[in-house]
Amino acid sequence: MTILMTLIIAVLAVFIGKQLLSVSQKKEMRPIRIKTDEQRFKNRRR
């Protein structure tokens, strides 16, 4: 059960972090960072 809880918390933390990053990027209006983030996300899935 503890392993499942840590996994759920980790996924939530990543999801919240991604949303916070996207919000800050929209305020800053920097498309370069968004492109690099998309590439990192694709590399993580592989």
N, C-alpha and C positions, 0 to 999 in steps of 0.2 A: 504493500500500500504506500509506503514512504517513497518508493521509486516513482510510482504513478503521480503522487502529489508533486514531487520535484519536477517531473516532466511537464505537468500542467502549469506550474508556476513559471517555469522557464519559457514555455510557449507564450503565456500571457505577457511576460516581461518583454519578449522580442516583439510581440504584436503591438504593445503600448509604445515601445521604443520606436518602431517603424512609423507609427502614427504621429508621434511627437516630431520625428525627423521630417516627415512630409509637411507638417504644419509650419515648421521653422523654415523649410525650403520655400514654401509658397510665399512667406513674408519676405524672404531675402531675394527671391526671384533669381536663382542661380541654376540654370539648366544643366551645367557641367556636373554638379554634384548628383543630380537626379540620374544622369546617364551612368555614372560610376556605380551608384547604388543598385541600379537595375542589373548591371553586369555582375556585381557581387552576388546579388540574389540568385541569378541564373547559375553562377558557379557553385553556390551552396547546394542547389537542388541536385546537381550531378553527383 
